[in-house]
Amino acid sequence: MLKEFLYDIVGLFAKIHSYILRLNDAYEYNFSDKELHFLVIGVLGMAFLFVVYPVFKWLAKHNHIMVIAWGYVFTLIIVITFAIEIGQKVTGTGAMEFADIVMGVFGFMAMFAVFAVVREIYKAAVRLIRRYREEE
């Protein structure tokens, strides 16, 4: 399921890439590949920023810093797992396998789930202790 989703994403990016190249040719802008990357990734980054900033601001205002941290770390984990697999392919030190990426990400999510449960148990215990002390 996830594999098909990623292939669909790659296919979508390939279509967008071809469309941008056709626009570049049709309007005779003659941007180089580097200039197109500069423009497209710059615009894409700013679009993401305009969406993500208000969401993160709202999350921070409502004391959901853990959600922000989780999103950041999840993104890093995705980048790191892809970098490891690409590095294995380039250096020949291992096999580049999508399943390794999935298992690495799953490992983070499973360990985070355990952390979240332990954290909630701890927070509940602290609330109970405070409530008990207030009753004394």
Sequence and secondary structure as in RCSB ss.txt:
>XXXX:A:sequence
MLKEFLYDIVGLFAKIHSYILRLNDAYEYNFSDKELHFLVIGVLGMAFLFVVYPVFKWLAKHNHIMVIAWGYVFT
LIIVITFAIEIGQKVTGTGAMEFADIVMGVFGFMAMFAVFAVVREIYKAAVRLIRRYREEE
>XXXX:A:secstr
 HHHHHHHHHHHHHHHHHHHHHHHHHTT    HHHHHHHHHHHHHHHHHHHHHHHHHHHHHTT HHHHHHHHHHH
HHHHHHHHHHHHHHHHTSS   HHHHHHHHHHHHHHHHHHHHHHHHHHHHHHHHHHHHHH 
